[in-house]
Each structure stands twice: as C-alpha cells, then as structure tokens.
Amino acid sequence: MNTMDLFTPRFNDERLHPYFKSLITNEEFKPVQETLTMWSTGLLDRKKESNKFINEFQLSFNSSFWELYLNKAFLDMGFNIDYSKESPDFNLTHNSGRIINVEAVSSNNKLNEKKEYYSKSALKESIDSKKENLDFATLKLLGKLKDKKDLFIGINDKKFPYSKLEHVDGNPFVVAIAPFDSHYAYTQNNTLINRVLFGIEPPMIDENGQPIFKEISYIAGKDGENIELGIFTNDSYKEISAVIFSTTGTFGKAVAQSNVKNTTVRSTRYRESDLGEFISNHGLDNFGTTERKLSKTYDIKSMREPYENKVSGSDSNFIVYGYDMHFCDLSEHEETHLDGLHIYYNPYANIPLDNELFNNYEITQNYFDKSTKEMVCIHNDNSLVSRQTYTKLNDKD
C-alpha cells in the first residue's frame, strides 16, 4: 500500500500549523517525519479524501494526526481496512469476518491554528487555568460525541446519515476521540472521559488506602443549564456501540517511536500483582513509595498498596496495585503503538461491540455494570497511563 507525502508544504508559511512547521524545520524531528509517513500506509487510497486530509494535517494538524495514529493502531491489531469506504472514517473487518465502523474526532481549542496560542504566555496561562478548565474540557468531549451521534442518526435533514449506509447498517458504530482542547489535555488521562461516559469522578483515597469513586450526574453548561453526564449509563446514546479514547496517541507517541536525539521521557505505568506473589518476591518493605536508579539517566519512582479485588471471576481476593513513574532518556524507553489506548463499551447499545475484537494486552477495557451501577476498569499489569517527551532543540538564532 502507498504512503502519503505529508511534508511537502502546500500553503504559505504563515498559514502552516505551528506543530507542522516545527516538524519540517527542526532537524531533530526528521525521524518523526519517517514515522508518520509509515503511519499513513493505505490512507492515500481514500481517493476523494486524501488531498483534504493532507491539507488539514498542514493547517489544523490534530484531527489528521489522530487519524494517522488510529490507522496504524488498527493495522497493528490485524484489522483489514477498506479505504474505498470513506464515511465513517474507518471500515474495519476483523479476521473473524465481523465488521466495525469507526468515526474519528478530536476536541480542539478554538485557537488551535493561531500562532499566539503557542506563545510562552499562552502556555503559562494554560497551566494557571488547568483546574478551572476541567468542566470546559468535559463539555468539549461530550459535544463532540453528540455531534457524531447526530451524524449517525441524521438530523437537520441530512441526506445520507451514517445509519443508512449499507456497510454501516447492522454493524457496530464506534467513535474514536482524543482531547486536544488545551496544551495540557494529555494530563487528564481518562478522568474526564470517565465523567462523560460513566458519570464518575477520579477516585479519592480513604483512610485505609482504598479508592472511593464519587458519582457526578451533571455539570453546568455555558449558560448555567445542567448538562447530564454518564451517557453510557442509560440508552441516550444507544447508537454508539463503544468509544475509543487515548491521551497518549499524541505527538509524543511519534517521538517515542523515532530515534529523536536529546529527548527525555516521563511515563507512568499501572502496576498490579497478586498479593501473595508480591510478598514472596519483594517482602513487606516495598509497600508504599520507593525509588531506584537503573542508570545515570534512568530513575523509577514506584508506589504499591494492597487492595481488595472486587472484579468478578478473579482468582484472588486481594491484589497489590500501584504505579511506576519512569524518568529516562528516549533510548531507554519502551512503548508500543497501542500502549495507553482505552475502549469503553456501551451496555445500552443497539448493536453491542464484542469485547473480543479489541482485546490486545495494552488496551484498557472499560465497562459499566448495569446491575451494580458501577464502572469496571480492567488494566493489565504495566499498562501505560501517561507519557510526555521533552526534546531539546538546537537554537537557530
């Protein structure tokens, strides 16, 4: 399959997106160009859409970047992609013969294409307002999902709603969404999508070290009205079979897969093990927080705590859970393309998505239990939670 020529500029310099300009002007990111070109394998076969895709990549960047990431992810999972079907964005066939249609979308900042949005003062302002922007970012995610539901149903006399397309009718419809609404959207991990889909806040830790989940039913809209959350806890979004989500399918993912010099990485991975096995291998002294140094440029900070395992069908009543925070040079960092990917299943979907279709080890599976009204999150040990890359660029001045 052919790849795209993503990096020959098609527009005047002042119109090019700042991230795209950084890619083509900084020698350090030359390997990233090669990585992204490889991600584009097959997309050129979208005859009507390929030119539009390249234009958007150079002008607005984020939505096209997310589609590049997804394209490589679906190929890595072993799906066959029919690029002749251009709507929704991806028509996938599993090796079992089952068909899934995926629509990609990103939640962007309205200033995304403006040069001043990437200034130092704008970055500082984004840091200072991070907490205040949580509800705003939640509404952005919810709004994008509503847009895609409406596109599927066909409102406002849309002539060709997705639901009427022959290759969509009777097959699961999945929305793949990524947040790019602020400079620090990646720090939300899965907390805001949990609000949107399952109506829960990030866990609080009680006096016994156990997580407590608080429900959130609604937040205030821009006009003060109540906007309902937890859209997968009822049948209000029954047209959407599942949601694919990631805060690690970002520019840092491409950097992590490329030989970019002068780059350091900070990553966090979820850790889980059987209590008896952990005590046998590590003893009792390694509960709590520990630190270790693997090399001059590689440090790990770890936390481990015992936790009552409430997942049905589990072999153990108690597990040890926690995290490893890695600080290292890029040459010491390991990360797969699927690391950090989440999928959320809608238990009220008209056409449910079989969880065997996206069961790769790195993908976190998220369910809502209709009987207990609780979220069930299945992380495998060493699942990637977050990752940031920091590249020191040569000063051209």
N, C-alpha and C positions, 0 to 999 in steps of 0.2 A: 504493500500500500504506500501511497505517496505521502510526503510530509509538506507542510506549508512554508512558504517564505514569509515569516512573520516580521523580519527585522529590517527589510529594506523600507525606509521611511516613505510614506505616501503623501505626507502633508508637510506644510511649512513648520519650521522648528517651534514656533510659538504655540502651535495647536497640539503638539505631541504631549501625551500624558507624562508627568514627571517621572513615574516609575519606568515607563518605556524609554525615556531619554536616558535615564541612569543605566539601563541595560545596554544601550548601544554606544554610550560614551565612556563608560568605565571599563578599562581593560580587565579588571578583576572579575567582571561578570561575563566575560566571553564564554566560559564553560557553561554558564546558566543558559545562554542562548542555545547551545547544543542540546541541553537537557530539555528545554521547552519545545524545540523542534521535534525531538523524539516523542514527546507527549502528544504532538499534533497528528501522529500517524493515523491516516484514514479520514481526517476531517476535511481534507481537500476534496473528497468525493461528494461533499454536500454542494452540488453544482450551483444551486441558487443562493446558498448562504455563505459560501467560503469568502467571497470578497467583503461582504458585510462583517463577517467575523474578524477578518484581519484589520479592517478599518476600526472596529470597536476596540480591538486589542491595543491599537496605537493611540486611540483618542481617550477611551474611558478605562481600559485595562482590566478592572476587577472581574467583571462578568465573563469576559473571554478567558481570563486566567483560570477562573473556577471551572469553566467547561474543559479547558486543557487538562486540568488536574483530573476531572471526572473521567474524561476519555481514557487516560492512562489507567485509572483505577479500574474501570470496567473491563479493559483488556487484561489487566493483571488478574482479575477474578475469573477470567476464562469465558466471559460473555462474547457472543458474536454480535456485532453492531451493524445494523442495516442503515448505512448512511444515506440511502436513497429516500428514506422517510425523514423529512426534515422537521416535522412537528408531531409530537413533542420533540425535545432536543435529542433524546437517545431512545432508539428502539432496540431493546436487548433481547437476545434469545439465549436462554440457559442451555447447558448441554443435555438437560432433560427434555428440551423442546418447549418449555414454558416461556412465555413472552411477558416482558415488563416494559412499560413506557415511563421514561424519566424526564421531567422538566427541570431544567437548571435555572436558578435565580440567585442573585446576591442582593443584600441590603446595603446600599451605598450612601455615603454622605452627599448631600446636595452640592457641596463644594468640591467633590472628588476631582473634577477636571481643572480646578483653578490652581495656579502656581502658588498663590499666597496660602493655600491650605497646608502646604508642606514647609512653611517657614518655621523657624525656631520658636517664634512667639505663638504660632498656632499649635505647635506640639506641646508647649508648656500649658497652654490653655486647655488642651485636651486632657492632660494629666490632672490639672486642678479640678476639672468638672467631671471626672470619671464616674464618681458615685452618683452625681445628680443626673447623669445620662442613662442610668440603668433602665428607667421606665421608658425613656425615649427609644432606646435600642430594642427593648421588648416590643414596643408598638411597631417598630420598623419590621421586625421579623414577622409579627402577626399580620401586618398589612400585606407583605409580600406573599404570604401563604393564602390570604384571602383573594388576592389578585389571581393566583393560579387556580384556586377553586372556581372563581368566576369564569376564567378562561376555559376550564374544563366543561362547566355547565353551559356556558354561552349566554351571557346576559347582554343587555343593550342591543338586542337583535343581531348579535354576531352570527355571520352566515355559516361558519364552519367551526363550531365548538369541538374541542378535542374529543368529547364523549361520542360524537357522531362519526369520527374517523374509523374506518374498517379495522385498522390494525390496533386501535385503542379499545374499541368496544369489547367488553368481556374480559379484559386483561387488567392486572393491577396498574394503577396510576400512582407514581411516586414523585415527590418533589424533593430535589436536592438543593439545599440552601446553605449559604455561608455568609457570615456577617463581616462587612467592610465599612460599617457606618461611622467608625471613629479610628483614630490612629492606634488605639489600644483595644480594639474589638477582640483581638486574639486572647486577651486576659479573661474574658467572660467564660472561657471553656464551655461547658454545657449548661451553665446555670440559667441563662435566660431562655434557651430553647426548652428547658425543663418547665419553666414558668408557662411558656406559651402552650405547650402540648399537654402537660400533665398537671399544671396548676400547683407546683410546689416550689418552695424557696430553697436556697442552699442549706445543707444540714447545719444545725447547731450542735455543739458537743455538750452533753450533760455532765454532772459531777462524777459519773462513773466512766467517763471517756467514751460513751456511746452516742452515735449520731441521732439527732431528733429532726424529723422533717416537718416543716410548717406549711400548711396549705395557703395558697393565695388564689382567691376566686376572681378578682378583678383589679384593675388599676385605672387611674383617671386618664381620660383622653385629653387631647389638646384643648378641648372646650369644657373640660370638667366633667364630662359624662363618664359613666362606668363602662369600661371595656372588659368583657369577660375573657378570662384565661382558661387554660385546661381544655383546649378544643378537641383533644383525643380522649376526654373523659365522658363524652356524650356523642350523639350522632350528628352534631352540627357540621362536621367536616367529613362525612361518610364517603364522599367522592375520592378523598385522598387515602390511599392504602397505607402509605408509610412516608416518613421523612428521612432523608439522608442529610447529615449535618457534620460540619467539621470547622474547627478554628485552627487546624494545623495544615489545611490544604491551601497554604498561603505562599508568598514569595520565598519564605524561609524553607519551605519544602523543596523547592527547586534548588536553592543554595545548598541544602543538606545533601542533595543527590549529585552535586557538582564538586569539582576539585577547585574550590574558591580559596585562594590563599588569604592569610591574615584574617581568618574568621574564627570566632569563638562561639560556642553553643551553650545555651542553658536549656535543659529539658527536665521535665518531671514525668515519672512513670509510676503508675499504680502498682502496688505490690500486695500479693495475697498468698497465704500458705496455710496448711493445716497446723493447728496449734501444737500437737504432739511432735510433728516433724520439725517445726521451728525450734522448739525447746531442745529436741535431741541434737539438732545441728548447731544451734547458736547459744543455747543456755538461756538463763533468765536475765543476764546482764545486758542483753541487746534490745530489751523493750525500751520504749521512749525514743529519744533523739540521739543519734550517733553520727560521727563524722569520720571519714577516712580519705586518704590520699593515694591515688593509684599511680600518679606520675607527677612531674613538675607542673604539668598543665592540666591535670585531671583530678578534681575533687568531687566527692559524693557526700551529700547530707541525707541521712535516712531517718524515717520515723516508723515505728512498729508498735501496734497496740492490739490486745486480744479483743475480739468482737463476737457476739452471739450471732451465729449464722441462721438467718430466717428464710433463706431460699429453699423452696420445697424441692424434695428429691435429693438434697445434699447428703453426702456421706458423713459429714462432721457437724457437731453441734456448735463448735467454736472454731473460728479461724483467726489468723493473725493478718491484719490489714495495715496498710500504710503507704508510704511513698519513698522513692529515691529521687533526689534532685541532683542532676549531673551538671557540672561546670567543666568544660573541656575544649580543646582545640578541635576544629572540624574533622581533622584527620583521625581523631579518636572516637568520633561519634558514629553510631549506627542507627539507621532508621529506614524502614520500608516505606513504600509509597502509600500503603493502606494504614500505616500507623496513625492513630488519632481519629479515625473515622467512626462515626456513630450512625446507627439506624434506629428509628423509632417506629414501632408498629401501632397502627390504629385498630383497637379491638372492635370498633364500631363500623369499620369499613364495609362498604357494599361488596367489594372484591378484596378480601384479605390477601396480604403478601405472605407467602410461605417463607418461614424463617430459615429454611434450608438453602435458600437461594443466595443469601448474603452471610454465610456462616464462617468466613475467613477468621483465623485466630485473632488478628489485630483489631477486628471490628467489634466495638462495644454494642451489645444488644440491649435495647430498652423497651420495656413492656409496661402496660397499665393493666393491673389485675382488676377485673370488673367486680369480682366478689368481695375482695378486701378493700377496694378503692385505693390501692397503693401502687406506687411505681416500683418496678423490678428492674434493676440495672445489673447486667452481667458483664463485668470487666474480667477479662482473662489476666492472669498474672503478667506483669511487665507491660501493660497497655500504656500507650503514650497519652498523657493528659495535656501537656503543653510543650511548646518548643519555641525558642527565639534564637535568631542568629544575629551576630554583630560582626560586620566586615569593616576593616579599616581601609578606607580608600586612599589612594595616592592623591596628594594635594596638587592640583594642576596649576595653582596660582604661583 
